[in-house]
Amino acid sequence: MTFKTVSASLAALLLVVPMAILTSCGSKEKTNDSLLANSDQKIGLLLVNHGSRSETWRNALLTLEKNVTDSIMKAGSIKGIKTAFMEYTEPSIATRMKEFDVEGYSDVIIVPVFLTVSPHTFEDIPTILGQKEDPQSLEMLKIESIERYTPTARVHLTPTLDFTAVLKKNVLRRVAELSENPEKEGLVLIGYGDEAYEKEWGELFANVGEYVKENKGIGPHSYGWCGHIAHYDPNYTTIAINQVLEKKEKAIVIPVLVAHDEMFQVKIIGDGIAKVDKAATRVAYRPDAILPDPEVEKWVVDISLQFASKLKQDVFASR
């Protein structure tokens, strides 16, 4: 049993799959549907997110599952959908994978609802599922009392959200809702971040900032942190805002966070804004999040069905 972490380029290759027509020697041609009906393949979908102590945050991810379920299930290739929280609360990844095993699933597609690359995708999730023995992840799981479980079902991990244009469009829409005079405004992006992937996060934010500048005329842009990299310090938000205000009259602050968590959007980012001189008139901010977003829902639907199609074709090709 293998655990596949798929990069953006590899994912693109995996998703282009030729349709195979299989025939039985000495018998009439069988359709793909009849082959699938005779196989033991049963595909499940698990939407994995970071987890939070905030009920508001958790509800946003459960709403995401609810909103994509009909579109995914009507395609017929995926037989069950669940959501798992990696940390802080149940249902955990281990809990959900046990359920899939009990229900007889042969394959489970895992869609990580994270913004970009991080140890969560490459180390923590594989370690939780018994596919890796990363020392740092093992220590993290021990500290956070996160259960490990090696499933019977084969596990298939999709790319994370930043490999699409979804995030750029999401931020542009939210900026447009706050903007009043683009020529006098700059953009500040505040994220959670991770020390091990600070370079990748920085590149992501730079690309998003340039996209907003090209499409809305708002620039310059800067970014700061409210999570791990900042050690939950609001001063990082203040610094990022002041960098923009050195050149522009007003800063538009966008929380680049998957869902709303009172600790981050209200406490840390809010406290950072409060330290800015004349913040009431020089800072535009709404404590919102990436979710809800129909484009994110469409991304989840598309990538889930594409991976399910690949898994079906693998079964057909092996018969």
C-alpha positions, 0 to 999 in steps of 0.5 A, a space after each residue: 500500500 503506497 501513499 502518493 503526494 502529488 506535485 502540481 506538475 505530476 498532478 497535471 500528468 495524472 489527470 490526463 488519462 486516455 479512455 480505455 476500451 476493454 474486451 474479453 477474449 471470445 466474448 462480446 465487448 464490455 462497457 466501462 460501466 459493466 466492468 466497474 460494476 463487476 470490480 471490487 473498487 469502491 472510492 471514497 473522498 476525504 476532505 482534510 483541513 487543519 482543524 481549529 478550536 473555533 466552531 465558526 471555522 469548523 462549520 465553514 469546512 463542514 459547509 464546504 462538504 455539504 455544498 460539493 456533495 450533490 455534484 460529486 455524488 451524482 457523477 457516480 464514481 465516488 460513493 461517500 464523502 467525509 470531512 476530517 480535522 487534522 488537529 484540535 477536534 473530531 472527527 480526526 483523520 484516523 476516525 474517518 479512515 477507520 469508518 471508510 475501512 469498516 464501510 469497505 472502501 478500496 480507495 480513498 481520495 484525500 483533498 487537503 483544503 490547505 493553501 499551499 505546501 507545508 509539512 501538513 501535506 508532505 509529512 504530517 498526513 502521511 505520518 498520521 496514516 502510517 505511510 511515513 515515520 517523519 521524526 518531527 511529525 511523530 513528535 507533533 502528533 504526540 504533543 497534540 495527541 493526534 491518533 495514527 492509523 494505517 488504513 486498509 484502503 489505498 490512499 491518494 493525495 491531491 494537490 493543494 489549492 495554490 496550484 490553481 487560479 482560485 486563490 488569486 480570483 478569491 483575493 481579487 474579489 475581496 479586495 474589490 469589495 473594500 477598494 474605493 480609490 485604487 490609485 491611493 491604495 496598497 494591498 496587505 496579505 496576512 497568512 498563517 505561514 510555516 517556517 519550513 516553507 516561508 519561501 513558498 508562502 512568500 512566492 504565493 503571496 507575491 504572485 497574488 499581489 501582482 495579480 491584484 495589481 494587474 487587474 485592479 491597479 492596487 499596489 504596492 503589496 506586502 505580506 505578513 503573518 498571524 500564525 507560526 512564522 509570527 508566533 501569533 504576534 500582531 506586530 507582524 501585521 502592523 509592520 506589513 501595513 506600515 510598509 504599504 502606508 509609507 507609499 500609499 494613503 490607505 492599506 487594504 488588509 486581506 486575511 489569506 486564511 481558509 476560514 474564519 477563526 476569531 483568534 486570527 481574524 479578530 484578535 491577532 490581525 485586529 490587534 495588529 491593525 489597532 496599532 497602526 496610526 490613524 487606522 480607522 481612516 487608513 486601513 480597510 479590513 474585513 475579518 473574512 476568509 477564503 470560504 465560502 467561495 463557489 470557485 473553491 467548491 468547483 475546484 474540490 468537485 473537479 479535482 475529486 472527480 478527475 482523480 476518481 476517473 484516474 482510479 477507474 481507468 487504472 482498474 480497467 487497464 489492469 483487467 
